[in-house]
Amino acid sequence: MKADYFYQKACKYYGKPVKVVDHYGKCYRGVLKDVTPKGIYLDSGVSGFFFPFFAIVSLVLLTSLFFI
């Protein structure tokens, strides 16, 4: 998928809990803290991560039940 697709999707999910899956199948969960044209910043509670859009396979909005 194109970076523009993930950028638009990430903008909608800004500040919300999400799950990100990279090209290797590894899952990351956290709050979407920032969105740039090149990628996203994810706060996992322990540390933050930057994910470039070319490495993202899936970006899914999680429910608030994830954080209870």
CHARMM internal coordinates of N, CA and C (Angstrom, degrees):
IC EDIT
DIST 1 N 1 CA 1.4498
DIST 1 CA 1 C 1.5269
ANGL 1 N 1 CA 1 C 109.01
DIST 1 C 2 N 1.2858
ANGL 1 CA 1 C 2 N 115.40
DIHE 1 N 1 CA 1 C 2 N 154.41
DIST 2 N 2 CA 1.4508
ANGL 1 C 2 N 2 CA 120.27
DIHE 1 CA 1 C 2 N 2 CA -177.35
DIST 2 CA 2 C 1.5232
ANGL 2 N 2 CA 2 C 111.41
DIHE 1 C 2 N 2 CA 2 C -79.22
DIST 2 C 3 N 1.3377
ANGL 2 CA 2 C 3 N 114.76
DIHE 2 N 2 CA 2 C 3 N 154.80
DIST 3 N 3 CA 1.4602
ANGL 2 C 3 N 3 CA 121.37
DIHE 2 CA 2 C 3 N 3 CA 179.40
DIST 3 CA 3 C 1.5281
ANGL 3 N 3 CA 3 C 110.98
DIHE 2 C 3 N 3 CA 3 C -60.11
DIST 3 C 4 N 1.3279
ANGL 3 CA 3 C 4 N 117.43
DIHE 3 N 3 CA 3 C 4 N -35.80
DIST 4 N 4 CA 1.4624
ANGL 3 C 4 N 4 CA 120.91
DIHE 3 CA 3 C 4 N 4 CA -179.29
DIST 4 CA 4 C 1.5288
ANGL 4 N 4 CA 4 C 111.49
DIHE 3 C 4 N 4 CA 4 C -61.01
DIST 4 C 5 N 1.3261
ANGL 4 CA 4 C 5 N 116.66
DIHE 4 N 4 CA 4 C 5 N -37.64
DIST 5 N 5 CA 1.4608
ANGL 4 C 5 N 5 CA 121.20
DIHE 4 CA 4 C 5 N 5 CA 177.67
DIST 5 CA 5 C 1.5291
ANGL 5 N 5 CA 5 C 110.30
DIHE 4 C 5 N 5 CA 5 C -60.79
DIST 5 C 6 N 1.3459
ANGL 5 CA 5 C 6 N 116.69
DIHE 5 N 5 CA 5 C 6 N -48.68
DIST 6 N 6 CA 1.4567
ANGL 5 C 6 N 6 CA 120.20
DIHE 5 CA 5 C 6 N 6 CA -179.27
DIST 6 CA 6 C 1.5291
ANGL 6 N 6 CA 6 C 111.57
DIHE 5 C 6 N 6 CA 6 C -69.49
DIST 6 C 7 N 1.3221
ANGL 6 CA 6 C 7 N 117.30
DIHE 6 N 6 CA 6 C 7 N -33.27
DIST 7 N 7 CA 1.4622
ANGL 6 C 7 N 7 CA 120.25
DIHE 6 CA 6 C 7 N 7 CA 177.59
DIST 7 CA 7 C 1.5264
ANGL 7 N 7 CA 7 C 110.53
DIHE 6 C 7 N 7 CA 7 C -62.14
DIST 7 C 8 N 1.3224
ANGL 7 CA 7 C 8 N 117.20
DIHE 7 N 7 CA 7 C 8 N -48.18
DIST 8 N 8 CA 1.4682
ANGL 7 C 8 N 8 CA 121.16
DIHE 7 CA 7 C 8 N 8 CA 179.24
DIST 8 CA 8 C 1.5279
ANGL 8 N 8 CA 8 C 111.26
DIHE 7 C 8 N 8 CA 8 C -62.41
DIST 8 C 9 N 1.3185
ANGL 8 CA 8 C 9 N 116.35
DIHE 8 N 8 CA 8 C 9 N -41.97
DIST 9 N 9 CA 1.4617
ANGL 8 C 9 N 9 CA 120.97
DIHE 8 CA 8 C 9 N 9 CA 179.51
DIST 9 CA 9 C 1.5260
ANGL 9 N 9 CA 9 C 110.43
DIHE 8 C 9 N 9 CA 9 C -65.85
DIST 9 C 10 N 1.3248
ANGL 9 CA 9 C 10 N 116.91
DIHE 9 N 9 CA 9 C 10 N -43.36
DIST 10 N 10 CA 1.4611
ANGL 9 C 10 N 10 CA 121.42
DIHE 9 CA 9 C 10 N 10 CA -179.66
DIST 10 CA 10 C 1.5261
ANGL 10 N 10 CA 10 C 111.23
DIHE 9 C 10 N 10 CA 10 C -64.12
DIST 10 C 11 N 1.3188
ANGL 10 CA 10 C 11 N 117.45
DIHE 10 N 10 CA 10 C 11 N -37.31
DIST 11 N 11 CA 1.4689
ANGL 10 C 11 N 11 CA 120.36
DIHE 10 CA 10 C 11 N 11 CA 177.74
DIST 11 CA 11 C 1.5260
ANGL 11 N 11 CA 11 C 111.01
DIHE 10 C 11 N 11 CA 11 C -61.18
DIST 11 C 12 N 1.3243
ANGL 11 CA 11 C 12 N 117.25
DIHE 11 N 11 CA 11 C 12 N -36.86
DIST 12 N 12 CA 1.4713
ANGL 11 C 12 N 12 CA 120.86
DIHE 11 CA 11 C 12 N 12 CA 178.33
DIST 12 CA 12 C 1.5248
ANGL 12 N 12 CA 12 C 111.25
DIHE 11 C 12 N 12 CA 12 C -69.07
DIST 12 C 13 N 1.3242
ANGL 12 CA 12 C 13 N 117.83
DIHE 12 N 12 CA 12 C 13 N -31.29
DIST 13 N 13 CA 1.4612
ANGL 12 C 13 N 13 CA 122.60
DIHE 12 CA 12 C 13 N 13 CA -175.77
DIST 13 CA 13 C 1.5285
ANGL 13 N 13 CA 13 C 113.26
DIHE 12 C 13 N 13 CA 13 C -94.46
DIST 13 C 14 N 1.3268
ANGL 13 CA 13 C 14 N 118.12
DIHE 13 N 13 CA 13 C 14 N 4.31
DIST 14 N 14 CA 1.4655
ANGL 13 C 14 N 14 CA 122.13
DIHE 13 CA 13 C 14 N 14 CA -177.76
DIST 14 CA 14 C 1.5345
ANGL 14 N 14 CA 14 C 111.49
DIHE 13 C 14 N 14 CA 14 C -52.82
DIST 14 C 15 N 1.3378
ANGL 14 CA 14 C 15 N 116.38
DIHE 14 N 14 CA 14 C 15 N 129.34
DIST 15 N 15 CA 1.4611
ANGL 14 C 15 N 15 CA 121.83
DIHE 14 CA 14 C 15 N 15 CA 178.28
DIST 15 CA 15 C 1.5159
ANGL 15 N 15 CA 15 C 114.37
DIHE 14 C 15 N 15 CA 15 C 81.71
DIST 15 C 16 N 1.3241
ANGL 15 CA 15 C 16 N 117.41
DIHE 15 N 15 CA 15 C 16 N 3.12
DIST 16 N 16 CA 1.4673
ANGL 15 C 16 N 16 CA 121.50
DIHE 15 CA 15 C 16 N 16 CA -176.95
DIST 16 CA 16 C 1.5311
ANGL 16 N 16 CA 16 C 110.63
DIHE 15 C 16 N 16 CA 16 C -112.58
DIST 16 C 17 N 1.3393
ANGL 16 CA 16 C 17 N 116.38
DIHE 16 N 16 CA 16 C 17 N 158.02
DIST 17 N 17 CA 1.4717
ANGL 16 C 17 N 17 CA 119.56
DIHE 16 CA 16 C 17 N 17 CA 177.15
DIST 17 CA 17 C 1.5293
ANGL 17 N 17 CA 17 C 110.61
DIHE 16 C 17 N 17 CA 17 C -71.11
DIST 17 C 18 N 1.3261
ANGL 17 CA 17 C 18 N 115.38
DIHE 17 N 17 CA 17 C 18 N 133.11
DIST 18 N 18 CA 1.4610
ANGL 17 C 18 N 18 CA 120.99
DIHE 17 CA 17 C 18 N 18 CA -178.23
DIST 18 CA 18 C 1.5232
ANGL 18 N 18 CA 18 C 110.81
DIHE 17 C 18 N 18 CA 18 C -137.04
DIST 18 C 19 N 1.3234
ANGL 18 CA 18 C 19 N 114.52
DIHE 18 N 18 CA 18 C 19 N 164.84
DIST 19 N 19 CA 1.4637
ANGL 18 C 19 N 19 CA 122.02
DIHE 18 CA 18 C 19 N 19 CA 171.11
DIST 19 CA 19 C 1.5209
ANGL 19 N 19 CA 19 C 106.98
DIHE 18 C 19 N 19 CA 19 C -120.67
DIST 19 C 20 N 1.3298
ANGL 19 CA 19 C 20 N 116.00
DIHE 19 N 19 CA 19 C 20 N 129.70
DIST 20 N 20 CA 1.4577
ANGL 19 C 20 N 20 CA 122.27
DIHE 19 CA 19 C 20 N 20 CA 179.27
DIST 20 CA 20 C 1.5229
ANGL 20 N 20 CA 20 C 108.12
DIHE 19 C 20 N 20 CA 20 C -114.99
DIST 20 C 21 N 1.3232
ANGL 20 CA 20 C 21 N 116.64
DIHE 20 N 20 CA 20 C 21 N 132.84
DIST 21 N 21 CA 1.4630
ANGL 20 C 21 N 21 CA 121.96
DIHE 20 CA 20 C 21 N 21 CA 175.77
DIST 21 CA 21 C 1.5265
ANGL 21 N 21 CA 21 C 107.32
DIHE 20 C 21 N 21 CA 21 C -115.49
DIST 21 C 22 N 1.3495
ANGL 21 CA 21 C 22 N 116.18
DIHE 21 N 21 CA 21 C 22 N 127.37
DIST 22 N 22 CA 1.4607
ANGL 21 C 22 N 22 CA 119.28
DIHE 21 CA 21 C 22 N 22 CA 179.49
DIST 22 CA 22 C 1.5304
ANGL 22 N 22 CA 22 C 111.18
DIHE 21 C 22 N 22 CA 22 C -90.97
DIST 22 C 23 N 1.3189
ANGL 22 CA 22 C 23 N 116.30
DIHE 22 N 22 CA 22 C 23 N -179.93
DIST 23 N 23 CA 1.4752
ANGL 22 C 23 N 23 CA 121.70
DIHE 22 CA 22 C 23 N 23 CA -177.35
DIST 23 CA 23 C 1.5225
ANGL 23 N 23 CA 23 C 113.02
DIHE 22 C 23 N 23 CA 23 C -62.66
DIST 23 C 24 N 1.3332
ANGL 23 CA 23 C 24 N 117.77
DIHE 23 N 23 CA 23 C 24 N -21.11
DIST 24 N 24 CA 1.4600
ANGL 23 C 24 N 24 CA 121.59
DIHE 23 CA 23 C 24 N 24 CA -179.87
DIST 24 CA 24 C 1.5248
ANGL 24 N 24 CA 24 C 112.28
DIHE 23 C 24 N 24 CA 24 C -91.07
DIST 24 C 25 N 1.3430
ANGL 24 CA 24 C 25 N 117.54
DIHE 24 N 24 CA 24 C 25 N -1.02
DIST 25 N 25 CA 1.4533
ANGL 24 C 25 N 25 CA 121.73
DIHE 24 CA 24 C 25 N 25 CA 178.97
DIST 25 CA 25 C 1.5137
ANGL 25 N 25 CA 25 C 114.22
DIHE 24 C 25 N 25 CA 25 C 89.07
DIST 25 C 26 N 1.3215
ANGL 25 CA 25 C 26 N 117.82
DIHE 25 N 25 CA 25 C 26 N 2.17
DIST 26 N 26 CA 1.4627
ANGL 25 C 26 N 26 CA 121.02
DIHE 25 CA 25 C 26 N 26 CA 179.62
DIST 26 CA 26 C 1.5287
ANGL 26 N 26 CA 26 C 109.48
DIHE 25 C 26 N 26 CA 26 C -77.16
DIST 26 C 27 N 1.3470
ANGL 26 CA 26 C 27 N 115.57
DIHE 26 N 26 CA 26 C 27 N 135.24
DIST 27 N 27 CA 1.4643
ANGL 26 C 27 N 27 CA 121.64
DIHE 26 CA 26 C 27 N 27 CA -178.36
DIST 27 CA 27 C 1.5227
ANGL 27 N 27 CA 27 C 110.56
DIHE 26 C 27 N 27 CA 27 C -101.39
DIST 27 C 28 N 1.3090
ANGL 27 CA 27 C 28 N 115.83
DIHE 27 N 27 CA 27 C 28 N 139.71
DIST 28 N 28 CA 1.4554
ANGL 27 C 28 N 28 CA 123.25
DIHE 27 CA 27 C 28 N 28 CA 176.20
DIST 28 CA 28 C 1.5165
ANGL 28 N 28 CA 28 C 107.13
DIHE 27 C 28 N 28 CA 28 C -127.78
DIST 28 C 29 N 1.3248
ANGL 28 CA 28 C 29 N 116.54
DIHE 28 N 28 CA 28 C 29 N 136.07
DIST 29 N 29 CA 1.4666
ANGL 28 C 29 N 29 CA 121.01
DIHE 28 CA 28 C 29 N 29 CA 178.86
DIST 29 CA 29 C 1.5104
ANGL 29 N 29 CA 29 C 109.34
DIHE 28 C 29 N 29 CA 29 C -124.96
DIST 29 C 30 N 1.3207
ANGL 29 CA 29 C 30 N 115.38
DIHE 29 N 29 CA 29 C 30 N 142.70
DIST 30 N 30 CA 1.4513
ANGL 29 C 30 N 30 CA 120.38
DIHE 29 CA 29 C 30 N 30 CA 179.25
DIST 30 CA 30 C 1.5127
ANGL 30 N 30 CA 30 C 110.38
DIHE 29 C 30 N 30 CA 30 C 170.79
DIST 30 C 31 N 1.3296
ANGL 30 CA 30 C 31 N 114.72
DIHE 30 N 30 CA 30 C 31 N -169.40
DIST 31 N 31 CA 1.4588
ANGL 30 C 31 N 31 CA 121.29
DIHE 30 CA 30 C 31 N 31 CA -179.60
DIST 31 CA 31 C 1.5263
ANGL 31 N 31 CA 31 C 108.36
DIHE 30 C 31 N 31 CA 31 C -99.26
DIST 31 C 32 N 1.3049
ANGL 31 CA 31 C 32 N 115.92
DIHE 31 N 31 CA 31 C 32 N 132.50
DIST 32 N 32 CA 1.4588
ANGL 31 C 32 N 32 CA 121.98
DIHE 31 CA 31 C 32 N 32 CA 179.47
DIST 32 CA 32 C 1.5272
ANGL 32 N 32 CA 32 C 108.54
DIHE 31 C 32 N 32 CA 32 C -73.76
DIST 32 C 33 N 1.3351
ANGL 32 CA 32 C 33 N 116.74
DIHE 32 N 32 CA 32 C 33 N 106.72
DIST 33 N 33 CA 1.4617
ANGL 32 C 33 N 33 CA 121.65
DIHE 32 CA 32 C 33 N 33 CA -173.46
DIST 33 CA 33 C 1.5150
ANGL 33 N 33 CA 33 C 114.64
DIHE 32 C 33 N 33 CA 33 C -92.84
DIST 33 C 34 N 1.3230
ANGL 33 CA 33 C 34 N 118.18
DIHE 33 N 33 CA 33 C 34 N -27.54
DIST 34 N 34 CA 1.4581
ANGL 33 C 34 N 34 CA 120.27
DIHE 33 CA 33 C 34 N 34 CA -179.77
DIST 34 CA 34 C 1.5249
ANGL 34 N 34 CA 34 C 109.47
DIHE 33 C 34 N 34 CA 34 C -156.02
DIST 34 C 35 N 1.3136
ANGL 34 CA 34 C 35 N 114.96
DIHE 34 N 34 CA 34 C 35 N 148.55
DIST 35 N 35 CA 1.4639
ANGL 34 C 35 N 35 CA 121.42
DIHE 34 CA 34 C 35 N 35 CA 178.00
DIST 35 CA 35 C 1.5269
ANGL 35 N 35 CA 35 C 107.55
DIHE 34 C 35 N 35 CA 35 C -128.67
DIST 35 C 36 N 1.3202
ANGL 35 CA 35 C 36 N 116.48
DIHE 35 N 35 CA 35 C 36 N 127.08
DIST 36 N 36 CA 1.4618
ANGL 35 C 36 N 36 CA 121.80
DIHE 35 CA 35 C 36 N 36 CA 175.34
DIST 36 CA 36 C 1.5291
ANGL 36 N 36 CA 36 C 107.70
DIHE 35 C 36 N 36 CA 36 C -121.97
DIST 36 C 37 N 1.3138
ANGL 36 CA 36 C 37 N 118.17
DIHE 36 N 36 CA 36 C 37 N 166.84
DIST 37 N 37 CA 1.4637
ANGL 36 C 37 N 37 CA 119.53
DIHE 36 CA 36 C 37 N 37 CA 177.25
DIST 37 CA 37 C 1.5310
ANGL 37 N 37 CA 37 C 113.40
DIHE 36 C 37 N 37 CA 37 C -62.74
DIST 37 C 38 N 1.3374
ANGL 37 CA 37 C 38 N 117.49
DIHE 37 N 37 CA 37 C 38 N -16.71
DIST 38 N 38 CA 1.4682
ANGL 37 C 38 N 38 CA 120.69
DIHE 37 CA 37 C 38 N 38 CA -178.68
DIST 38 CA 38 C 1.5172
ANGL 38 N 38 CA 38 C 113.84
DIHE 37 C 38 N 38 CA 38 C -100.33
DIST 38 C 39 N 1.3448
ANGL 38 CA 38 C 39 N 118.19
DIHE 38 N 38 CA 38 C 39 N -16.65
DIST 39 N 39 CA 1.4617
ANGL 38 C 39 N 39 CA 119.73
DIHE 38 CA 38 C 39 N 39 CA -177.94
DIST 39 CA 39 C 1.5151
ANGL 39 N 39 CA 39 C 112.53
DIHE 38 C 39 N 39 CA 39 C 171.99
DIST 39 C 40 N 1.3398
ANGL 39 CA 39 C 40 N 114.93
DIHE 39 N 39 CA 39 C 40 N -166.54
DIST 40 N 40 CA 1.4645
ANGL 39 C 40 N 40 CA 121.06
DIHE 39 CA 39 C 40 N 40 CA -177.13
DIST 40 CA 40 C 1.5231
ANGL 40 N 40 CA 40 C 110.41
DIHE 39 C 40 N 40 CA 40 C -127.17
DIST 40 C 41 N 1.3310
ANGL 40 CA 40 C 41 N 115.23
DIHE 40 N 40 CA 40 C 41 N 155.90
DIST 41 N 41 CA 1.4553
ANGL 40 C 41 N 41 CA 122.06
DIHE 40 CA 40 C 41 N 41 CA 171.75
DIST 41 CA 41 C 1.5210
ANGL 41 N 41 CA 41 C 107.54
DIHE 40 C 41 N 41 CA 41 C -110.38
DIST 41 C 42 N 1.3212
ANGL 41 CA 41 C 42 N 115.94
DIHE 41 N 41 CA 41 C 42 N 125.74
DIST 42 N 42 CA 1.4569
ANGL 41 C 42 N 42 CA 122.58
DIHE 41 CA 41 C 42 N 42 CA -176.85
DIST 42 CA 42 C 1.5197
ANGL 42 N 42 CA 42 C 109.10
DIHE 41 C 42 N 42 CA 42 C -115.09
DIST 42 C 43 N 1.3393
ANGL 42 CA 42 C 43 N 117.38
DIHE 42 N 42 CA 42 C 43 N 126.64
DIST 43 N 43 CA 1.4645
ANGL 42 C 43 N 43 CA 122.62
DIHE 42 CA 42 C 43 N 43 CA 176.69
DIST 43 CA 43 C 1.5164
ANGL 43 N 43 CA 43 C 107.94
DIHE 42 C 43 N 43 CA 43 C -98.94
DIST 43 C 44 N 1.3326
ANGL 43 CA 43 C 44 N 116.52
DIHE 43 N 43 CA 43 C 44 N 112.35
DIST 44 N 44 CA 1.4653
ANGL 43 C 44 N 44 CA 121.18
DIHE 43 CA 43 C 44 N 44 CA -177.51
DIST 44 CA 44 C 1.5210
ANGL 44 N 44 CA 44 C 112.37
DIHE 43 C 44 N 44 CA 44 C -90.38
DIST 44 C 45 N 1.3322
ANGL 44 CA 44 C 45 N 117.75
DIHE 44 N 44 CA 44 C 45 N -1.70
DIST 45 N 45 CA 1.4553
ANGL 44 C 45 N 45 CA 120.81
DIHE 44 CA 44 C 45 N 45 CA -177.50
DIST 45 CA 45 C 1.5127
ANGL 45 N 45 CA 45 C 111.67
DIHE 44 C 45 N 45 CA 45 C 95.92
DIST 45 C 46 N 1.3186
ANGL 45 CA 45 C 46 N 117.09
DIHE 45 N 45 CA 45 C 46 N -30.46
DIST 46 N 46 CA 1.4616
ANGL 45 C 46 N 46 CA 122.08
DIHE 45 CA 45 C 46 N 46 CA 177.62
DIST 46 CA 46 C 1.5255
ANGL 46 N 46 CA 46 C 109.59
DIHE 45 C 46 N 46 CA 46 C -98.73
DIST 46 C 47 N 1.3026
ANGL 46 CA 46 C 47 N 115.92
DIHE 46 N 46 CA 46 C 47 N -46.27
DIST 47 N 47 CA 1.4613
ANGL 46 C 47 N 47 CA 121.70
DIHE 46 CA 46 C 47 N 47 CA 177.58
DIST 47 CA 47 C 1.5232
ANGL 47 N 47 CA 47 C 108.68
DIHE 46 C 47 N 47 CA 47 C -154.10
DIST 47 C 48 N 1.3140
ANGL 47 CA 47 C 48 N 115.47
DIHE 47 N 47 CA 47 C 48 N 170.59
DIST 48 N 48 CA 1.4524
ANGL 47 C 48 N 48 CA 119.75
DIHE 47 CA 47 C 48 N 48 CA 178.65
DIST 48 CA 48 C 1.5121
ANGL 48 N 48 CA 48 C 111.39
DIHE 47 C 48 N 48 CA 48 C -103.94
DIST 48 C 49 N 1.3234
ANGL 48 CA 48 C 49 N 116.06
DIHE 48 N 48 CA 48 C 49 N 156.01
DIST 49 N 49 CA 1.4571
ANGL 48 C 49 N 49 CA 122.31
DIHE 48 CA 48 C 49 N 49 CA 179.90
DIST 49 CA 49 C 1.5192
ANGL 49 N 49 CA 49 C 109.27
DIHE 48 C 49 N 49 CA 49 C -133.32
DIST 49 C 50 N 1.3287
ANGL 49 CA 49 C 50 N 116.28
DIHE 49 N 49 CA 49 C 50 N 146.19
DIST 50 N 50 CA 1.4564
ANGL 49 C 50 N 50 CA 121.61
DIHE 49 CA 49 C 50 N 50 CA 169.70
DIST 50 CA 50 C 1.5189
ANGL 50 N 50 CA 50 C 107.67
DIHE 49 C 50 N 50 CA 50 C -107.52
DIST 50 C 51 N 1.3154
ANGL 50 CA 50 C 51 N 117.18
DIHE 50 N 50 CA 50 C 51 N 130.41
DIST 51 N 51 CA 1.4601
ANGL 50 C 51 N 51 CA 122.53
DIHE 50 CA 50 C 51 N 51 CA 178.23
DIST 51 CA 51 C 1.5190
ANGL 51 N 51 CA 51 C 108.92
DIHE 50 C 51 N 51 CA 51 C -119.34
DIST 51 C 52 N 1.3331
ANGL 51 CA 51 C 52 N 117.85
DIHE 51 N 51 CA 51 C 52 N 115.43
DIST 52 N 52 CA 1.4641
ANGL 51 C 52 N 52 CA 118.75
DIHE 51 CA 51 C 52 N 52 CA 173.31
DIST 52 CA 52 C 1.5291
ANGL 52 N 52 CA 52 C 109.32
DIHE 51 C 52 N 52 CA 52 C -70.33
DIST 52 C 53 N 1.3176
ANGL 52 CA 52 C 53 N 116.44
DIHE 52 N 52 CA 52 C 53 N 146.18
DIST 53 N 53 CA 1.4607
ANGL 52 C 53 N 53 CA 120.11
DIHE 52 CA 52 C 53 N 53 CA -176.18
DIST 53 CA 53 C 1.5224
ANGL 53 N 53 CA 53 C 112.76
DIHE 52 C 53 N 53 CA 53 C -59.65
DIST 53 C 54 N 1.3424
ANGL 53 CA 53 C 54 N 118.74
DIHE 53 N 53 CA 53 C 54 N -30.72
DIST 54 N 54 CA 1.4679
ANGL 53 C 54 N 54 CA 119.30
DIHE 53 CA 53 C 54 N 54 CA -178.91
DIST 54 CA 54 C 1.5248
ANGL 54 N 54 CA 54 C 112.16
DIHE 53 C 54 N 54 CA 54 C -67.83
DIST 54 C 55 N 1.3397
ANGL 54 CA 54 C 55 N 118.55
DIHE 54 N 54 CA 54 C 55 N -17.83
DIST 55 N 55 CA 1.4685
ANGL 54 C 55 N 55 CA 121.64
DIHE 54 CA 54 C 55 N 55 CA -179.75
DIST 55 CA 55 C 1.5268
ANGL 55 N 55 CA 55 C 112.79
DIHE 54 C 55 N 55 CA 55 C -92.57
DIST 55 C 56 N 1.3329
ANGL 55 CA 55 C 56 N 116.91
DIHE 55 N 55 CA 55 C 56 N -10.58
DIST 56 N 56 CA 1.4624
ANGL 55 C 56 N 56 CA 120.78
DIHE 55 CA 55 C 56 N 56 CA -175.27
DIST 56 CA 56 C 1.5263
ANGL 56 N 56 CA 56 C 110.32
DIHE 55 C 56 N 56 CA 56 C -89.17
DIST 56 C 57 N 1.3226
ANGL 56 CA 56 C 57 N 115.46
DIHE 56 N 56 CA 56 C 57 N 129.94
DIST 57 N 57 CA 1.4576
ANGL 56 C 57 N 57 CA 121.65
DIHE 56 CA 56 C 57 N 57 CA 175.77
DIST 57 CA 57 C 1.5173
ANGL 57 N 57 CA 57 C 110.00
DIHE 56 C 57 N 57 CA 57 C -100.09
DIST 57 C 58 N 1.3458
ANGL 57 CA 57 C 58 N 116.46
DIHE 57 N 57 CA 57 C 58 N -37.16
DIST 58 N 58 CA 1.4544
ANGL 57 C 58 N 58 CA 121.41
DIHE 57 CA 57 C 58 N 58 CA -175.88
DIST 58 CA 58 C 1.5199
ANGL 58 N 58 CA 58 C 109.94
DIHE 57 C 58 N 58 CA 58 C -144.81
DIST 58 C 59 N 1.3328
ANGL 58 CA 58 C 59 N 116.12
DIHE 58 N 58 CA 58 C 59 N 139.14
DIST 59 N 59 CA 1.4582
ANGL 58 C 59 N 59 CA 123.31
DIHE 58 CA 58 C 59 N 59 CA 175.12
DIST 59 CA 59 C 1.5207
ANGL 59 N 59 CA 59 C 106.62
DIHE 58 C 59 N 59 CA 59 C -131.42
DIST 59 C 60 N 1.3406
ANGL 59 CA 59 C 60 N 116.78
DIHE 59 N 59 CA 59 C 60 N 113.13
DIST 60 N 60 CA 1.4576
ANGL 59 C 60 N 60 CA 121.79
DIHE 59 CA 59 C 60 N 60 CA -172.22
DIST 60 CA 60 C 1.5189
ANGL 60 N 60 CA 60 C 109.98
DIHE 59 C 60 N 60 CA 60 C -124.18
DIST 60 C 61 N 1.3195
ANGL 60 CA 60 C 61 N 116.55
DIHE 60 N 60 CA 60 C 61 N 133.36
DIST 61 N 61 CA 1.4558
ANGL 60 C 61 N 61 CA 121.88
DIHE 60 CA 60 C 61 N 61 CA 175.11
DIST 61 CA 61 C 1.5169
ANGL 61 N 61 CA 61 C 109.26
DIHE 60 C 61 N 61 CA 61 C -75.94
DIST 61 C 62 N 1.3374
ANGL 61 CA 61 C 62 N 116.64
DIHE 61 N 61 CA 61 C 62 N 129.10
DIST 62 N 62 CA 1.4596
ANGL 61 C 62 N 62 CA 121.20
DIHE 61 CA 61 C 62 N 62 CA 177.69
DIST 62 CA 62 C 1.5221
ANGL 62 N 62 CA 62 C 109.70
DIHE 61 C 62 N 62 CA 62 C -97.63
DIST 62 C 63 N 1.3189
ANGL 62 CA 62 C 63 N 116.53
DIHE 62 N 62 CA 62 C 63 N 157.27
DIST 63 N 63 CA 1.4616
ANGL 62 C 63 N 63 CA 120.44
DIHE 62 CA 62 C 63 N 63 CA 176.93
DIST 63 CA 63 C 1.5167
ANGL 63 N 63 CA 63 C 109.49
DIHE 62 C 63 N 63 CA 63 C -80.16
DIST 63 C 64 N 1.3180
ANGL 63 CA 63 C 64 N 117.33
DIHE 63 N 63 CA 63 C 64 N 167.05
DIST 64 N 64 CA 1.4621
ANGL 63 C 64 N 64 CA 121.11
DIHE 63 CA 63 C 64 N 64 CA 178.94
DIST 64 CA 64 C 1.5220
ANGL 64 N 64 CA 64 C 111.44
DIHE 63 C 64 N 64 CA 64 C -67.89
DIST 64 C 65 N 1.3276
ANGL 64 CA 64 C 65 N 118.57
DIHE 64 N 64 CA 64 C 65 N -13.97
DIST 65 N 65 CA 1.4660
ANGL 64 C 65 N 65 CA 121.31
DIHE 64 CA 64 C 65 N 65 CA 178.49
DIST 65 CA 65 C 1.5203
ANGL 65 N 65 CA 65 C 111.89
DIHE 64 C 65 N 65 CA 65 C -64.19
DIST 65 C 66 N 1.3200
ANGL 65 CA 65 C 66 N 117.23
DIHE 65 N 65 CA 65 C 66 N -23.76
DIST 66 N 66 CA 1.4653
ANGL 65 C 66 N 66 CA 121.72
DIHE 65 CA 65 C 66 N 66 CA 179.57
DIST 66 CA 66 C 1.5236
ANGL 66 N 66 CA 66 C 111.34
DIHE 65 C 66 N 66 CA 66 C -60.86
DIST 66 C 67 N 1.3286
ANGL 66 CA 66 C 67 N 117.38
DIHE 66 N 66 CA 66 C 67 N -32.53
DIST 67 N 67 CA 1.4596
ANGL 66 C 67 N 67 CA 121.03
DIHE 66 CA 66 C 67 N 67 CA -173.83
DIST 67 CA 67 C 1.5177
ANGL 67 N 67 CA 67 C 113.77
DIHE 66 C 67 N 67 CA 67 C -98.82
DIST 67 C 68 N 1.3107
ANGL 67 CA 67 C 68 N 119.63
DIHE 67 N 67 CA 67 C 68 N 7.70
DIST 68 N 68 CA 1.4725
ANGL 67 C 68 N 68 CA 122.12
DIHE 67 CA 67 C 68 N 68 CA 178.69
DIST 68 CA 68 C 1.5035
ANGL 68 N 68 CA 68 C 109.77
DIHE 67 C 68 N 68 CA 68 C -85.98
END
COOR INIT
IC SEED 1 N 1 CA 1 C
IC BUILD
